[in-house]
Amino acid sequence: MNRKHLCAAAILAALFFPSGPLTLPMHAQAATAKPDQSLEARRDALNKLLDEQWQYTLKDSPELATIVGDYRYNDRWTDFSLRHIMQRKKDAQDFIARFEAIDTTGFPEHERLNKELMIRQLKDDIEGIDLKTFEMPLDQMNGIQIQLPQLSTFAPLDSVKHYEDYIARLHKVPELLDQTMEIARLGKQDKLMPPKFLLEKVTSQCDAVAAPAGVENAFGQPAAHFPDGISAADQKRLREEIIAAVDNEVRPAYRKLSAFVSKDYAPYGRTEMGIWSLPNGESLYRYAIRSQTTTDMSADAIHQLGLSEVARIEAEQTVIAKKLGAKDLKSFRASLKTDPKVFATSREDILDHYRKYIAQMNPELPKLFGLLPKAPVQVEATQSFRENEAPAAEYSVGTPDGKRPGKVFVNTADYQHRSLLTIESTAYHEGVPGHHMQLSIAQELPSLPPFRQHGNYTAYIEGWALYAERLGKDVGFYRDPYSDFGRLNDELLRACRLVLDTGVHSKHWSREQMVAFFHDHSGEDEPDIQSETDRYIVNPGQALAYKLGQLKFLELRKRAQDELGPKYDVRAFHDEMLNGGALPLDVLDARTNAWIASTKAGDKASGQ
């Protein structure tokens, strides 16, 4: 619910997971170890309980199940009612008690870590519920109104059964949106509201989804084309059922949501931009920082770190600017805004650049890694119904079996004003060796339980992807100084986020102050400046994870180099970073220390 990041699948998972009730099975206590059990019995009890909790999660969050390739619940949505949210809290408390009852004395380290991470995750979810984070379900970035139409990207549509499941979900959209309005009303009552001007964008988004009819609608597009294996008679029936559900149920439900937001919700939105203005705003922001970054850093410390990083990166950019003939950084940035060669010439031009950079990185990966992903990655344009508020690019993870490839969605709207300078670094961030590589490898690791294969720690995931941008330098890329300047632009953006997120949510900055800082300290295109600013406002803490995570990976790499000296191997280091799945940063730090110690001990044992 709270570990959001701009991997499209993870946004959907964050929206729906974990939510809703699931009665624990009658045999639930059978998976809880007794204190006097043998080591083997206790280990077996932990593994069974981990599997039980994962099965709970999949059934409880059908959308997440779809995303990870489990299609048993493809005809359902998560239950968003308040009663079910409270049941989820109770179930989490029950699971915690059962996990804590298992004595892990004598367990292998990775199995003890499984228990610790699960308890930590469940406690984090409970804290989010207690803080009522679920009471603001609508915003222009992650709201249900733009997440639901994306599900057809993840749901398989390759058989009559899967189409019938999709239709069943269409029939239930009105109920789901009614539940969302119920929760939004509760947030309004508790004065937990997003900003008014951003809620007005939600109305526009609802209207945009509701407007097209039939197969032209985002929900109706699966009826436009069918696989060859579906008979003509079934195609006709399914097309008619989809169109009827879209026109008679889904579109009216969206119009109802639009009317609710415009008349009964948006007018009561908060007028201050920062979360500090909410009744429990300071607690909410502390929780956001802790859950998104997996650190205990204060907002002030993060803000100062951001200012320091901005100054460092701008100094590096100034060196490049002067080499290219500019007198200073400011004049070079100004020249780039009117230089036609750095802007896209078409939507396809943007996509071609992404494909080129991902293709050139692929053969270089064995120089940096032993572990390599099996799943392929594709580049596609962001769906038109959400491109106005979507980021420049985002990654959507594929399925473990490879049947649905990983996808990099690229925003090609307003292409005339989109710079090409940062595409190389963004391609490495979203594709390889960034999100696609890390997330694909994680779900392919056989030794990890599923909840770790699909772990969703934002600071690790986004920190790795930002770290991966720099790996292009290690294999000789960014040969064009303009592209290297763009790489620094991307890193600078993440440094600015430390300043802007803490600025608005802790230091009471206005939106105007945020935009002004962006203009003074970034080379971002104007469309991105506006959407980025609004993103930080509605998603506190998430934007902090990138830079803090990257700095941790850089710190650990230097530590390994210093400690291991000539025995340091970059491939072994990267494999160690990836072979445990996504982790909290403190756990990653401790795990790296253990690996360094083990590597040293191995050298001594072999007489080296």
N, C-alpha and C positions, 0 to 999 in steps of 0.2 A: 504493500500500500504506500510505503513512503520511500522506497529506494528507487526513485525514478531517475532514468537517464535517457539520452536520446538514441538508444537503440530501439527501433520501432517495436520489436517484439517485447522488449523489456518494459516499454511504456504500457503496452496492453497488459502485460503480466502484473505490473505495479498497480494498474487500475483495478484489476479483478482479484488479485491474490494478496493475502488470503482473505476470503470473505464468505459469509454464509454458514449455516449450521450443518453439522453432520453428527448424528447420534453415534457415540462410540459403540462398537460392536459388543455383544454379550461376552465374548471371550477376551475382552481388552486386557484384563489383568493377567492373562496368561503370558503376556509378553514382558511382564515386569519381573526382573530377577529378584530372588530372595537373598538375603545377606549371606546365608550359609551355602550357596550354590558354588559349584566348581567354576574355575576360570572359563572352561569351555562353555558351560551352561550360561554364564553371565555374558560372555561375548555373543552367544547365539541370541540371548534375550535382547541385547542392544540392537543387533541387526534386524531382528523381527520388529522391534518397536520403531526403528527408523523406517522400515518398509511400511508399517501400518500408518505412520504419520504421513508418509509420502502419498499413499493411496487415499488417505483422508483429503490431502491437499488437492489432488487431481479431481476427485469427485466433488469437492467443495468449490473448486474454481475451474469449471469446464473450459473456459477460454484459455487458461494456462495449459490445461491438458492438450488442447488443440495445438497450441504453439509448440509444445515439446514433442508432438507427434503421437500422442495417445488420443485416439478418436472414439473412445467408448462413450463420451459424454457430449458429442458434437451436436446433439439436438437440444442442448440446454444453455442457459445463462446462469451466472452467479446470482444468488438471491441477495439483494441490496437492502432488504428491510432492516429496520433498527433491531427488531427482535432477533434476527439472524446474526447481526453484528455482535450483539451481546452474547449470543450462544457461542459464537466463535471465540470470544474472550474466555468464556468458561471452559471450552474445549482446550484452549491453549494452556490454561492453568492446570487442567487435568494431565495433559501431556507432560508439562514441566515436572509435576510431582512424580510421575512414573519414570521419567528419564533420571531425575535426581536420586531415585531409589536404587538405581543400578550402580553397584560398586565396580569401578573400573581399575582397581588395583591389579597390576600385572598385565594390563591390556597393552597392545602395541600403541605407539604414540599416535598414529593416525586414527585409531579407533577412539582413543580418549578425546581427540580433537573433534571427531564427529559428534560426540555427546555434548561437548562444550559449545560448539557452534550452533547446534540445534537449540539448546536452552537459551543461548544468547539471542537467537533469532526470534524465538517465541516470546521472550521477555520484551524485546523491542516492539513487537506487534502489539502486545498488551499495553505498553506505555503509549503507543500511538492512539489506541482506542480510548484510554483514559484521558488523553489530551484532546479528544474529539476531533482528530485530524480528518476523519471521514465526513465531517459536517460541511465541507466545502467541495462538493463533488463536481462542480462546473467551473471550467475556465477555458480560455481560448487555446491553450496548449495541450492539455491532457484530459479535457472533459470527455464524458461518455459520448457526446454528440458527434465527435470526430473520430473516436476510437472504434465505435461499432462498425462503421462502414469498411474499416480496414481489415476486419476479420476474414473477409473472403480471400485476402492475400495469404492467410495462413491455413484456412480450412481447405481440405482436399475436395475437389469437385471432379472426381474421376469415375464415379459410379452412380447408379440410381439411388443407392442407399445414402451416399454422401449428399446428393442433391436433396433428398427427402429430409435429412438432418438439417440442412441449411434452411429449408422451408419451415421446418418446425421452429427454428430460431427466429425466423422472420415473424411468425405468429406471436412470439413472446416479447417482441420489442416493445409494444405498448405497456405491458406490465413492468418491464425493466425501467422504462422512462418514468412511469408513475412512481416507482420506488425511489428513483433519483430525485424527483420533485419532493417526495416525502422527506427525504434526508435534507434537501436544501432548505425546506421550510423550518426544519429543526435548527439548522445553522443560522438561519435568519432570526429565529427566536432567541438563540444564544449569542447573537451579534458576532458570529463567526462568518464573515463575508469577504469574498474577493473584492477588488476595486470595481467600482461602478462602471468606469469607462471600458474595462476589459470584459465585463459581463455583457455589455452592449454588443461586443463582437460575437459572443456566443449566440445571440439572437440571429445575427447575420449568417453564422455558420449553419444553424438549424434551418433557416430559410433556404440556404443554398443546397442543403441535402434534400429538403422536401420538394424543391421546385421541379426537377426533371421527373417525367413519368415513365413507367414501364422499364424497358431495358436500358433507357438512357439514365436512369437513376443509379447511384452508386450501389445500392442494394440489388438492383435489377440486372446488373451487368453479367452475372453468371448465366443468365438466360440468353445472352447474345450468342454464345458459342458452346457447343457440347462436344465431349470426346466422341470419337468414332464408335466406341464400343456401346454407346447408348442408342437403343432403337429409335426409329423415327416416331413411333407412337409414344414412347416414353418421353422423348424430347418435347413433343407437342404438349403432353400433359404437364410436364414439369415447368415448361415455359409459361403456360397459362396460370399455374398455381403460384409461381414466383411473381408474375406481374400482378395478379389479384392481391397477393399478400402485400406487395410493395405499395400499390395504389390505394388499397382499402384499409390497410392497417398501419404500415410503417410511416408513410407520408403524413397521414392525419396525426399520428403520435408525435412526429417531429413538429408539426404545426402547433400542436397543443403545448409542447415543451417551449417552443418559441414564444408563444403568447404568455406562458407562465413567467419566463425569464424577463420579457419586456415589461410586463405589467405588475407582476407581484414579487420579483426578485431583484433584477438589476437596479431599480430605483432606490433600493435600500443598501446597495453595495457601499463598501467603505470608501471614504474620500481620501484618506491618507494611503500612500503607496506601501508603506512598510508594515510587516506583520506585527511590529511593536505596538501598533495602534489597537490590536485586538485585546479582548479582556485578559487572556492568558498569553499575550504575545511574546513576552520574554521567555517564558517556559517553552513555548512552541518553537522559538528560534534556537534555543539551546538544544532541544531535541532534534531539530532539523540538522544542525551542525554535527551533532554526535552520530546520528543515524546515517547521514549522507557521507561523512568523511571518515567515520570510525576513528576519530580522534577526540581528545578533550580540549582542543585549542579554543581559546576565547575568541570572540568576535574582534576584539581590539588587536590581538596578536595576529590574526589572519589579515586584518586590514593593513597593518604595518608591513607584513610580509609581502602583500600584494603591491604596495607602493615601492618596496625595494626591488621586486622582480620587474616591475614596469620600467624602472630606471635602468636596470641592468640590460634588459632586452632592447630598449631604445638606444642605448649606447652602441650595441652591436649593429643595429640597423643603421645608425649614423655612419658607421665605417663603410657599409655597402653603398649607402647613398652617395657618399663623397667619392668613392671609387667610380661610380657611374656618372660623375660630373656635377652633382648637386652641391650647393654651398652648405646646406644643412638638411636635417631630417624633415622639417616642416615644408620646405620648398619642394623636396622630392615627393612627399606625399601629395602635395597639391598638383604636381605635374602628372602624377599617375591618374588622377581623377579625370584628366582630359586627354589621356594618351589612348588612342583607339586600339592600339595593338594589344593592350592588356585586358580588353573586354571581349566577351563572347560575341560571336556573330549570329548565333542561332541557338535554339534549345539543344539541337543535336550536337553542336560544337562543344557544349559543356559536357554532355555524356561521353563524347569521344575522348576528351581529355582524361576523364576519370578512367575509362577503359584502358587507355594507353599506359597510364602510370601503374595501375594494378598489374597489367600484363608484364611490364618491365621489372617489377619487383619479384614476381613469382620465381624466376630462375635463380635469384640471388638468395633466397631464403635459407638454403643449406649452409651458407657461409655463417649464418647467425644462429641456427637452430638445429637440434637433432629431432625434436618433436615437430611434426608438420601436420596440418589439418588434411583430412581426407575429403571433406565436403568442398564443392566448388562455390564460387561467388559470382554473382551477376550484378550489373549496373542497370537501374531502371529509373525513369522519371517519377518524381513524387506525384501522387494522385491529384488531379486538378481540383477536387472539392476541398482540399486542405492546404494547397500550396501557398495561399496568402499568409498563413500564420506558421507554416512549417519552417524548420531550420534549413540551412543551405544543403545539408546532407545528413543522413542517418542510416544506421545499419539494422537490418532485420535478420535474426539468426535463422538458419535452416533447421531441418530435423536431423536427429542423430543418424537415421538410415540414409541420408543423402537424397531422399526423394524430393524434398523441397530445398533448393539451394539457398545459401545465404544471399541476401540482396542488399546492395547499397542504393538507397533511394536518394535521388539528387533533385533538388529544387531548381527547375529551369524557368520559372516565371520571371518576368521582367528581365530577360536575359541580357538586354542591352546595357543594363546597369550592374551586371555581375562580373566581377573581376576574375581573370584566369589565374592570378598570381598564387592563390592559396590552394588551387586544386591538387597540386602534387602532394602537399602535406596532408590534405584532407583525404585523399585517396588512400594514403598509407594508414591514416587514423581509422577510417571506416572499414577499409578492406584488409589488405595484408601489408605489414605484419600486425595490424591493430585489431579491431573488433572481430573481424571474421576469423582470424587466426586464433585469438585467445578463446572466444566463445565456442568455436567449433572443436578445438582441442579439449576444452573442459568437458563437453558433453560426450566426447569419445573416450574419456579415461575410464577404463573398466574397474579400477580399484576404488573409485569414489562412489558413495551412495548417491542416488539421483538428486537429492536436495543440494548436494555440493556440485554435481555436474552442471546444475542450472542455477548456481549461486548468483546472487544479484547485489554485490557490494559495489556501490557506485564509485567510490574512491579507487578501488582496485581496477575496475573495468575501464573507467574513463582515464584513470591515471596511466594504465598500461597503453591505451590507445594514443595518448599524448606523448608518452615516452617513445612509442613506436614511430611517431613522425620523425624523430631525430635519427632513427636507425637508417633512414635513407642516406644520411651523410656517411655512415659507416661503410656503406658499399659503393660510395662514389657518386651518388645522385645529387640532385639540386645543382647540376652543372651550370645552369643558367642563373646568374646572380639575381635576376628578378624573381625567379622561383625560390631561391634561398631567402630573399627578402620576404617573400610570401610565407615561407615556413616560420620566420620570426614573427610575422604578423599574426599567424595562428597561435603561436606561443604567447604573444603579447595579449591576445584576446583572453586567454585563460588567466593571465596575471591580472588583467583588468577586472575579471570576474571576482577575484578576491576582494578588490576594492569596492566594486559596485554592489555586490550582494550584501556585504556587511554595511556598506554605506546606507542602503535603503532600509534594511531590516534592523539595524542596530543604531546607526548614527542619524536616523531620521532624514535622510536625503530625499529630495523631491525627484520626480521623474525628469524634470528639466536639468537638475544637477547631474543625473546619471548620463543623460544624452550629451551634455556639455563635456563631461569627462571622456566619454567615448570619442567625441570629435577631436579632443586635444591629444588623446593617447592611443589611437588605434587607426588602422588603415581600412577598417571595415566599410563595406558598401552601405549606403543609406538604408536600403530595405532591411539589411541584417542588423544594423544598429537599432532600428525601431523594434524589430521582432525580438532581438536579444534582450533589450531593456525590459520589454513586457514579460519575457520568459522569467527573468530573475525575480520580478515582482510577484508573480503567481506561484513560483516554485522555490521557496526559500531554501538555501543551503545546497541545492543540487549543483549549482554552478561552481561551488567551492571545491568539489571533489576532484576535478580534472588536475589542477595545478598541484594540490596537496598530494594527490596520488603519484603524479609524475615525479615530484621532488623526492618522494619516498623510494621509488624505483632507482632514481639516479644515486641517491644516498647509499642504497644497498649495493649497487654495482661498484661504486667506489670503495665501499667497505670490503667487498670480495676481492677486488683488485689489490688493495693495500695489504690485506691479510694473507692472500694466497700467492702474491708475487708472480714468479714465472709459472706457477702451476695454475694460474687463472686461465680458464677457457670460457670465452663468451658464450659458446653454444651450451656448455654445461650450466652456466649461470642462467641463461634464458630458459632452459628446460626446467630448472628448479623454480623459476618464477611462475611457470605455467602448469607444472604437473600436479599442483594441489588444488586447481580450480580457483575461483575468485575467493579472496579471504579478506577479513578486516586487516587494516594496515599494521596494527600491533601484532597480530598473529603472524602476518607475513614477515615482519621484522624478526620475531623470535625463531621462526622456522628457518630463515636465512642464516641466522647465527648458528643454529644446529647443523645446517649443511656445511658451513665453513669449517666448523669444528670437526665434523666427520671427515671432510676432505683432508684436513690437516692430519688427522689421526690415521687415515688411510695411507698417506705419504710416509708417516713414521713407521707404520707397520710393514710397509714394503721396503723400508730402508732408504727411502728417497729424502 
